[in-house]
Amino acid sequence: MTTASEAISIAEITDPALAATLADLGAATFSQTFGHLYKPEDVGLFLTQHHSTEAYQGLILDKQTAVWLARDQASAAVGYAVAGPCHLPAPDMPDKSGELLRLYVSEAARGAGLGQKLLAHVFEWLEARYDHIYLSVYSQNHGAQRLYKRYGFEKVHDYLFMVGNHADPEFIMKRTRLGSGE
Ligand SMILES: CC(C)(COP(=O)(O)OP(=O)(O)OC[C@H]1O[C@@H](n2cnc3c(N)ncnc32)[C@H](O)[C@@H]1OP(=O)(O)O)[C@@H](O)C(=O)NCCC(=O)NCCS
């Protein structure tokens, strides 16, 4: 039997021509999930800064950063992840620290295992390059925090993440033990 997430293919993206596809997916998944939390002008500013075609071209062409795109059987983009060196403001961050920079699955595809499949690609890539793995997550995003805890992440710091001109309380999490997501 083929499950919904088995029918999905995940590929690391190196072709900047796919930046527009990623920008559409990045803007849609951010807006679906968090758009209601902020003023429209803050969302607009954030999407222009971080989810434009140019922003994704930069991520794809940056040799230190990896971007994965998940597509369904009809080739529609349904999820993506980004990883790279860690630039989070963690005061005691050791050398050789990498970061899960983004992990998003489109609303209709959530809860079927795709997030964990994307994470498997991310962790394989980060583990090959870094000794430590960090991420940041919105303090009220309890579902994602539950997922990360199952992979061995623990909150190590608080920080403020800017969405436009709005400062959001986020948690910096660090992987402190190996976890399989089970
Ligand atoms: C977090 C996310 C990528 C997980 O992808 P997914 O394909 O739904 O995840 P999976 O099916 O592989 O695993 C399900 C687990 O994800 C977590 N999860 C987080 N938000 C969820 C949601 N809205 N629906 C379902 N699961 C969610 C839960 O831990 C869940 O397992 P549990 O309910 O048994 O505890 C996805 O829900 C998403 O895109 N959420 C919005 C964006 C986001 O929060 N990204 C992380 C920012 S740091």
The ligand as a Gaussian input file, in Angstrom:
#p B3LYP/6-31G(d) Opt

LIG

0 1
 C        6.085000      21.125000      11.799000
 C        5.744000      20.451000      10.456000
 C        6.846000      20.752000       9.431000
 C        5.672000      18.956000      10.657000
 O        5.403000      18.362000       9.402000
 P        4.314000      17.193000       9.285000
 O        4.439000      16.580000       7.942000
 O        3.001000      17.709000       9.692000
 O        4.910000      16.222000      10.416000
 P        4.844000      14.641000      10.524000
 O        3.556000      14.123000       9.991000
 O        6.101000      14.079000       9.978000
 O        4.912000      14.500000      12.105000
 C        3.805000      14.944000      12.883000
 C        4.349000      15.679000      14.060000
 O        4.670000      17.019000      13.705000
 C        4.308000      17.873000      14.788000
 N        3.373000      18.878000      14.326000
 C        3.570000      20.179000      14.490000
 N        2.584000      20.895000      13.985000
 C        1.719000      20.035000      13.439000
 C        0.495000      20.184000      12.737000
 N       -0.063000      21.376000      12.523000
 N       -0.118000      19.063000      12.296000
 C        0.429000      17.857000      12.547000
 N        1.576000      17.669000      13.197000
 C        2.218000      18.752000      13.641000
 C        3.770000      17.023000      15.890000
 O        4.844000      16.705000      16.761000
 C        3.313000      15.801000      15.152000
 O        3.363000      14.627000      15.887000
 P        2.386000      14.358000      17.138000
 O        1.107000      15.072000      16.868000
 O        2.281000      12.865000      17.178000
 O        3.141000      14.888000      18.311000
 C        4.380000      20.931000       9.869000
 O        3.371000      20.659000      10.788000
 C        4.371000      22.400000       9.531000
 O        4.736000      22.792000       8.427000
 N        3.923000      23.230000      10.474000
 C        3.869000      24.648000      10.257000
 C        5.235000      25.262000      10.114000
 C        6.082000      25.046000      11.316000
 O        5.628000      25.114000      12.449000
 N        7.375000      24.805000      11.060000
 C        8.358000      24.687000      12.089000
 C        8.868000      26.061000      12.351000
 S       10.167000      25.956000      13.518000

